[in-house]
Amino acid sequence: MHRTEGPVVLALDYPGYRKEARIDDLGLDRHGVQMHGLLRSPLPRVVSGAGYAARLLANVPPATGPIAAVAAYCASAPLAFEVAAALGGEPPLVVLFDAEETPLDTIAADHRARLGGLGIQLGERELSERVKAVTLAEAPERLVDDLTGALDREAHTALRAAGADEAEVAASATHMVSAYTDWLSHLVAAHHARTTPWEGEVLRLFSAEADPSAFSCTAERQRELRLSCDRFELLRSEETRAAVLDALGLPSAPLTEERTERCPAV
């Protein structure tokens, strides 16, 4: 018997290390969903939402589609709208998990944390001089260059002070700066992404303690659902899986036998 292919979902889930579950942990593929992760190496190093989305979609095989939904976690949420808009045609469903915006404060706090990992404590004044609202708004490429350049210099100094030889310094600093450039470009592109008004449908799923005000969008049809999971379990819980499958018009019973556990009550 010929089997009809299931709906295609494009996923934006940043590949860096984190303790929280990932979109792939929902196991939607076991329910017939064709998942395609967009954030794969090499990641785009562009700073506009539209440009970032275009680069991501350039890696999607031409035969893929039609796209039923675009799903995004946390700070990737704004980019989901750029990706969905770039697809053209009937707007796909946008599914957001603990969506967050990327304001100037977030970018500044992240920069401070990067330097803190090197043992460097950046004061408020110096931080505000490095991460400026006007630069983020008018010259985002320069902001990325300035902040990654600062990390590069500080990393070389800190590693030498720790006793590393020049080969170790170069290798470690290059790795740190490369990872930071990817992440900072992602944050800045998300900051510049256009999220509203959105003519399609949006499903927003929140973990138990998530702040809905961390992200805002104006959609023609928007549904919000707070689950009993904490943030760490949001993307592997049965509740989340069932909500997404329902939005896609699919039954919650898997195509193959699997063991599922309910999201623990908080």
Secondary structure as GFF3:
##gff-version 3
##sequence-region A 1 266
A	DSSP	beta_strand	8	12	.	.	.	ID=ss1
A	DSSP	three_ten_helix	23	26	.	.	.	ID=ss2
A	DSSP	three_ten_helix	28	31	.	.	.	ID=ss3
A	DSSP	beta_strand	34	37	.	.	.	ID=ss4
A	DSSP	alpha_helix	49	57	.	.	.	ID=ss5
A	DSSP	beta_strand	67	73	.	.	.	ID=ss6
A	DSSP	three_ten_helix	74	76	.	.	.	ID=ss7
A	DSSP	alpha_helix	77	87	.	.	.	ID=ss8
A	DSSP	beta_strand	93	97	.	.	.	ID=ss9
A	DSSP	alpha_helix	104	116	.	.	.	ID=ss10
A	DSSP	alpha_helix	124	130	.	.	.	ID=ss11
A	DSSP	alpha_helix	133	138	.	.	.	ID=ss12
A	DSSP	alpha_helix	140	161	.	.	.	ID=ss13
A	DSSP	alpha_helix	166	191	.	.	.	ID=ss14
A	DSSP	beta_strand	198	206	.	.	.	ID=ss15
A	DSSP	three_ten_helix	212	214	.	.	.	ID=ss16
A	DSSP	beta_strand	219	226	.	.	.	ID=ss17
A	DSSP	three_ten_helix	234	236	.	.	.	ID=ss18
A	DSSP	alpha_helix	238	247	.	.	.	ID=ss19
###
